[in-house]
């Protein structure tokens, strides 16, 4: 667990609990249900769901599942948590940062980081402001990286660190903080994609919507980062960061997490097809939407296109494995 300190990084010990009353929740009229994405039923404590949905609808980058994952990483859903350096409440605001972002969102007559409504909405406002700020750095060529990753890093280490280092700062704590939140997003995210279909004559459906361009086919090539001539084990499709990366066929998730050069990776087993054990992989994603052991259907989102691991920019790297060996995905997708 890591504690946000509004511009500096703090070591973490177990939180000290302060007995402070909490109250308030937005009415249905105040809550834009589902705005900015949904939440898995039963994962977020019921009394906080309206606030998480509302805070997760303030901007495009910060979805409700991000808000929820961040709260778990910050306080473990303890509204009375206090860190050793004085960060307070569900969202772990330092007093100085709270003065800027805290409001009486729950309408109980006080502005308190220990009031869940106040804390969660302040978190959403601050996250969105940070996302806008780091996007500005990127637009001006002062930083590079996924906007969500940089915004979360800025929440932990301060936006100045993003500008100073031109992207993700080299702090182990901050990098672990971002990785933990990203790993928790799938736990909270509701994925309600419509059922997909495999086109006639194909063995698999395209893992992206529409007709994405192939930017690098399967086959031998010079690796753009390692600078060695080696097999490119899949197909790269051009796609913007955040684009849904979808299951190409029904199956079961056997891996979902970080994998060295692949970055955020999902592997799906599709059982025996034509006498061979077939799996597909989805790589370099900015976020994961599934977990190990989960059954998925064709067309279901497994994550979002990104540029994690050994990657020079956002793209969808898709692989097919037959009996544990990489094969050209093109025939499986009806491209050959």
Secondary structure, 3 states (H helix, E strand, C coil): CCCCCCCCCCCCCCCEECCCCCCCCCCCCCCCCCCCCEECCCCCCHHHHHHHHHHCCCCCCCCHHHHHHHHHHHHCCCCCEECCCCCECCCCECHHHHHHHCCCCCCCCCCCCCCHHHHHHHHHHHHHHHHHHHHHHHHCCCCCCCHHHHHHHHHHHCHHHHHHHCCCCCCHHHHHHHHHHHHHHHHHEECCCCCCCCCCCCCCCCCCCCCCCEEECCEEEECCCCCCEEEECCEEECCCCCCEEECCCCEEEEEEEECHHHCEEEEEEEEEECCEEEEEEEEEECEECCCCCCEECCCCEEEECECCCCCCCCEEEEEEEECCEEECCHHHHCCC
